[in-house]
Amino acid sequence: MTELISLRKTFGETLEKLGGKQKNLIVLDSDLGNSLYSLNFAKSFPERHFTIGLAENSMLGMAAGMAVRKKIPFVCGETSALLSKGIDSLRNAICYPNLNIKIIGSHSEVTNSAEGTPRESVDDIAILRTLPNLKILVPADSVELKSMLEFLLTDYGPTFLRIPQIALPNIFEPSYQFKLGEPVTVREGSQVTIFSCGAALHEVLKTAAELENRAISTQVISLSSLTNLNTDKIIQLCTNAAMIVTVEQHVEHGGIGSMITDILNTHTPRATAPSQIIKIALSHAPESTSYGAALNQSGLSSRHIYEIIRENWLKH
């Protein structure tokens, strides 16, 4: 059985190690010390850890003041709360002045579905993409998350890092190195190309294996960077595919489906544009239920994704 690894625990352990490397790294926490394991950092560096409580907008404003004083704030909160309550400070105090602040959005995608619709984050990509200077990163497993965190320590500027609530198996080898803006091929194929990210990528890989069993060669691409994208590489990956598919635990508008469509429409000559693009996304946030049930209700389980792709393939 493939081992499931908590990305939140990986974050806490890696953050503590980074704190020993960088003395200017500080952590602001909205009551997620236990959930995001940032208490590891608090125990080792108590003078650099601040618990703010459920005041996300104030917390982001505080981070801005600390960043101006050459600190490197890591701001930890639930994605839904950071964007619903903290958007003012995020936009005006952090992104516009291009401050070196790392925002850690936990409980992303629909992995928080058991705690109710208001706490799910299924429109965050659409919101975050409108903010200037902001990088958006989405790790697919624990290995990639570690590499991203190492990258964040040396990269300048505001970044939003989306972390799921659920544990996931590792996809990447321990030697993997994250590169900003580079789409990552996690499965080779020649007929169908599927773009996905984060927790959704794991369902897509199951789908790809089933499609291969039906003699449909399937390429799977992870978009671990949702900004600074290498558009030439995206176009290259799409060039010879008979069908392009995007799969995301996000509403259709403003997510990766919109991103890929915009890139191809803008940069690809009409004569060579892919003949078919299928967007598999949410129409709305799922009702309060378990993660597995939420995927089934939303048509985002591997079985549902397979059925949609196969049906469209037979029409092709």
C-alpha positions as CSV (number, residue, x, y, z in Angstrom):
1,M,0.0,0.0,0.0
2,T,1.3,3.5,-0.9
3,E,2.2,5.5,2.1
4,L,0.1,8.6,2.8
5,I,2.1,11.6,4.0
6,S,0.6,14.7,5.6
7,L,1.7,17.8,3.7
8,R,0.8,19.9,6.8
9,K,3.2,17.9,8.9
10,T,5.9,18.1,6.2
11,F,5.4,21.9,6.2
12,G,5.8,22.2,10.0
13,E,9.0,20.0,10.0
14,T,10.5,21.8,7.1
15,L,9.6,25.2,8.4
16,E,11.5,24.5,11.7
17,K,14.6,23.5,9.7
18,L,14.4,26.6,7.6
19,G,14.2,28.7,10.7
20,G,17.6,27.4,11.8
21,K,19.0,28.5,8.4
22,Q,17.5,31.9,8.2
23,K,17.4,34.1,11.3
24,N,15.1,36.7,9.7
25,L,12.3,34.1,9.1
26,I,9.3,34.7,11.3
27,V,6.0,33.0,11.5
28,L,2.5,34.5,12.1
29,D,-0.2,32.0,12.9
30,S,-4.0,32.2,12.9
31,D,-4.6,29.4,15.5
32,L,-3.2,26.7,13.1
33,G,-0.2,25.8,15.3
34,N,-1.4,22.2,15.8
35,S,-3.0,21.7,12.4
36,L,0.0,23.1,10.3
37,Y,2.5,21.8,12.9
38,S,4.0,25.3,13.1
39,L,4.3,24.7,16.8
40,N,7.5,22.9,15.9
41,F,8.9,26.3,14.9
42,A,7.4,28.0,18.0
43,K,9.1,25.6,20.3
44,S,12.5,26.1,18.7
45,F,12.2,29.8,18.0
46,P,9.6,31.2,20.4
47,E,10.7,34.8,19.9
48,R,10.0,34.5,16.2
49,H,6.5,32.9,16.4
50,F,3.4,35.0,16.8
51,T,-0.1,33.6,17.3
52,I,-2.6,36.2,16.0
53,G,-5.9,34.3,16.3
54,L,-8.8,34.7,13.9
55,A,-7.8,38.1,12.6
56,E,-6.4,37.3,9.2
57,N,-6.5,40.8,7.8
58,S,-4.7,42.2,10.8
59,M,-2.2,39.4,10.6
60,L,-1.3,40.1,7.0
61,G,-1.0,43.8,7.8
62,M,1.4,43.0,10.6
63,A,3.4,40.8,8.2
64,A,3.7,43.8,5.9
65,G,5.2,45.9,8.7
66,M,7.7,43.2,9.5
67,A,8.7,42.7,5.9
68,V,9.5,46.4,5.5
69,R,11.9,45.8,8.4
70,K,13.7,43.1,6.4
71,K,12.1,40.1,8.1
72,I,10.7,37.2,6.0
73,P,7.2,36.5,7.3
74,F,5.5,33.1,6.7
75,V,1.8,33.8,7.3
76,C,-0.2,30.7,8.1
77,G,-4.0,30.4,7.8
78,E,-6.9,28.6,6.2
79,T,-7.1,29.6,2.5
80,S,-10.8,30.4,2.7
81,A,-10.3,32.8,5.7
82,L,-7.2,34.4,4.3
83,L,-9.0,35.4,1.2
84,S,-12.4,36.2,2.7
85,K,-11.1,38.3,5.6
86,G,-7.6,39.1,4.5
87,I,-8.0,40.2,0.9
88,D,-7.6,44.0,1.7
89,S,-4.2,43.6,3.4
90,L,-3.1,41.0,0.9
91,R,-3.9,43.2,-2.1
92,N,-3.0,46.6,-0.8
93,A,-0.3,46.1,1.8
94,I,1.5,43.1,0.4
95,C,1.0,42.5,-3.4
96,Y,1.0,46.1,-4.7
97,P,4.2,47.1,-2.8
98,N,5.7,43.7,-3.8
99,L,6.8,42.7,-0.2
100,N,8.7,39.5,0.5
101,I,6.0,37.6,2.4
102,K,5.1,33.9,2.1
103,I,1.4,33.2,2.7
104,I,0.6,29.5,3.5
105,G,-3.0,28.7,2.7
106,S,-3.9,25.4,4.4
107,H,-7.1,23.3,3.8
108,S,-7.1,24.2,0.1
109,E,-9.2,22.7,-2.7
110,V,-12.1,20.6,-1.4
111,T,-10.0,18.7,1.0
112,N,-11.7,20.6,3.8
113,S,-15.2,19.6,2.7
114,A,-16.0,17.9,6.0
115,E,-15.9,21.2,7.8
116,G,-18.6,22.8,5.6
117,T,-19.0,24.8,2.4
118,P,-17.9,28.2,3.7
119,R,-14.5,26.7,4.7
120,E,-13.8,25.2,1.3
121,S,-11.5,27.1,-1.1
122,V,-12.8,26.5,-4.6
123,D,-12.5,30.0,-6.0
124,D,-9.1,31.0,-4.6
125,I,-7.1,30.6,-7.8
126,A,-9.4,33.0,-9.7
127,I,-9.0,35.6,-6.9
128,L,-5.2,35.2,-6.5
129,R,-4.5,35.5,-10.2
130,T,-5.8,39.0,-10.2
131,L,-3.3,40.2,-7.6
132,P,-0.1,41.9,-8.9
133,N,3.3,40.5,-8.2
134,L,1.9,37.4,-6.5
135,K,3.3,33.9,-7.2
136,I,0.9,31.0,-6.7
137,L,2.4,27.5,-5.9
138,V,0.5,24.2,-5.6
139,P,2.6,21.2,-4.3
140,A,1.3,17.8,-5.4
141,D,3.2,15.9,-2.6
142,S,5.5,16.1,0.3
143,V,8.7,16.0,-1.8
144,E,7.6,18.9,-3.9
145,L,6.4,20.9,-0.9
146,K,9.9,20.6,0.7
147,S,11.5,21.8,-2.5
148,M,9.1,24.7,-2.8
149,L,9.8,25.8,0.8
150,E,13.6,25.8,0.1
151,F,12.9,27.9,-3.0
152,L,10.8,30.4,-1.1
153,L,13.6,31.1,1.3
154,T,15.8,32.4,-1.5
155,D,13.1,33.9,-3.8
156,Y,12.0,37.5,-3.3
157,G,8.4,38.7,-3.4
158,P,4.9,37.7,-2.3
159,T,3.9,34.1,-2.7
160,F,0.7,32.1,-1.9
161,L,1.4,28.4,-1.2
162,R,-1.7,26.2,-1.3
163,I,-1.6,23.1,1.0
164,P,-4.4,20.4,1.2
165,Q,-5.8,19.2,4.5
166,I,-5.6,15.5,3.5
167,A,-2.5,13.3,3.4
168,L,-1.3,12.2,-0.1
169,P,1.2,9.7,-1.4
170,N,4.4,10.9,-3.0
171,I,4.6,11.2,-6.7
172,F,8.1,12.7,-7.1
173,E,11.5,11.1,-6.4
174,P,13.5,12.5,-3.4
175,S,15.9,14.2,-5.9
176,Y,13.2,16.3,-7.4
177,Q,13.9,20.1,-7.6
178,F,11.0,22.6,-8.0
179,K,11.5,25.2,-10.8
180,L,9.2,28.2,-10.9
181,G,6.9,28.4,-13.9
182,E,7.8,25.0,-15.3
183,P,5.0,22.5,-16.0
184,V,6.1,19.0,-14.9
185,T,5.4,15.9,-16.9
186,V,4.5,13.2,-14.4
187,R,3.3,10.6,-17.0
188,E,4.2,10.3,-20.6
189,G,1.6,9.9,-23.3
190,S,0.8,10.9,-26.9
191,Q,-3.0,11.1,-27.4
192,V,-4.6,12.9,-24.5
193,T,-2.9,15.6,-22.4
194,I,-4.3,16.3,-19.0
195,F,-3.3,19.4,-16.9
196,S,-4.0,19.3,-13.2
197,C,-2.5,20.4,-9.9
198,G,-2.4,19.6,-6.2
199,A,-4.7,17.0,-4.7
200,A,-6.6,16.7,-8.0
201,L,-3.5,15.4,-9.7
202,H,-3.7,12.2,-7.7
203,E,-7.2,11.4,-9.1
204,V,-5.9,12.3,-12.6
205,L,-3.1,9.7,-12.4
206,K,-5.6,7.0,-11.5
207,T,-7.6,8.1,-14.5
208,A,-4.6,8.0,-16.8
209,A,-3.8,4.5,-15.8
210,E,-7.3,3.3,-16.7
211,L,-7.2,5.2,-20.0
212,E,-4.0,3.4,-20.8
213,N,-5.7,0.1,-20.1
214,R,-8.2,1.1,-22.8
215,A,-5.4,1.9,-25.3
216,I,-5.7,5.7,-24.9
217,S,-2.2,7.0,-24.4
218,T,-2.4,9.7,-21.8
219,Q,0.1,12.4,-20.8
220,V,-0.3,14.0,-17.3
221,I,1.1,17.5,-16.6
222,S,1.4,19.0,-13.1
223,L,1.0,22.8,-12.9
224,S,2.8,23.3,-9.6
225,S,3.3,27.0,-10.6
226,L,0.1,28.9,-11.5
227,T,1.9,32.1,-12.3
228,N,5.2,32.8,-14.2
229,L,4.3,30.0,-16.5
230,N,6.5,28.9,-19.3
231,T,3.9,29.4,-22.1
232,D,6.2,28.0,-24.8
233,K,6.4,24.7,-22.8
234,I,2.6,24.6,-22.4
235,I,2.1,25.0,-26.1
236,Q,4.7,22.4,-26.9
237,L,3.0,19.9,-24.6
238,C,-0.3,20.5,-26.3
239,T,0.9,20.6,-29.9
240,N,0.6,16.9,-30.9
241,A,-2.3,15.9,-28.5
242,A,-5.6,15.0,-30.0
243,M,-7.4,16.1,-26.9
244,I,-6.5,18.6,-24.1
245,V,-8.1,18.2,-20.7
246,T,-7.9,20.3,-17.5
247,V,-8.9,18.9,-14.1
248,E,-9.2,21.0,-11.0
249,Q,-10.9,21.1,-7.6
250,H,-11.9,24.7,-8.4
251,V,-14.8,26.4,-10.1
252,E,-14.3,26.5,-13.9
253,H,-14.0,30.2,-14.3
254,G,-10.6,31.6,-13.5
255,G,-8.9,28.3,-12.7
256,I,-6.3,26.3,-14.7
257,G,-8.9,25.5,-17.4
258,S,-9.1,29.2,-18.1
259,M,-5.3,29.6,-17.9
260,I,-4.6,26.9,-20.5
261,T,-7.4,28.1,-22.8
262,D,-6.1,31.7,-22.6
263,I,-2.5,30.5,-23.4
264,L,-3.6,28.5,-26.4
265,N,-5.9,31.1,-27.8
266,T,-3.3,33.8,-27.4
267,H,-0.2,32.1,-28.5
268,T,-1.3,29.3,-30.9
269,P,-2.2,29.9,-34.5
270,R,-5.8,28.9,-35.2
271,A,-4.8,26.3,-37.7
272,T,-2.6,24.4,-35.2
273,A,-4.8,24.9,-32.1
274,P,-5.8,21.6,-30.4
275,S,-9.1,20.3,-31.8
276,Q,-10.7,19.7,-28.4
277,I,-10.3,21.1,-24.9
278,I,-12.3,19.6,-22.0
279,K,-12.6,21.4,-18.7
280,I,-13.4,19.3,-15.7
281,A,-14.1,21.5,-12.7
282,L,-16.6,22.4,-10.1
283,S,-19.9,24.2,-10.7
284,H,-20.1,25.1,-7.0
285,A,-18.6,24.2,-3.7
286,P,-19.7,20.7,-2.5
287,E,-22.0,20.3,0.5
288,S,-20.5,19.4,3.9
289,T,-19.3,15.8,3.5
290,S,-16.2,13.6,3.5
291,Y,-13.5,14.2,0.9
292,G,-14.3,11.1,-1.1
293,A,-18.0,11.8,-1.1
294,A,-17.3,15.4,-2.2
295,L,-15.3,14.2,-5.2
296,N,-18.1,11.8,-6.2
297,Q,-20.8,14.5,-5.9
298,S,-18.7,16.9,-7.9
299,G,-17.7,14.5,-10.7
300,L,-14.0,14.9,-9.7
301,S,-13.2,11.3,-8.7
302,S,-11.0,9.3,-10.9
303,R,-13.9,7.2,-12.1
304,H,-15.9,10.3,-13.1
305,I,-12.9,11.9,-14.8
306,Y,-12.3,8.7,-16.8
307,E,-16.0,8.5,-17.9
308,I,-16.0,12.1,-19.1
309,I,-12.7,11.7,-21.1
310,R,-13.7,8.4,-22.6
311,E,-17.1,9.6,-23.7
312,N,-15.5,12.6,-25.4
313,W,-12.8,10.4,-26.9
314,L,-15.4,8.1,-28.5
315,K,-17.0,11.2,-30.1
316,H,-13.7,12.5,-31.3
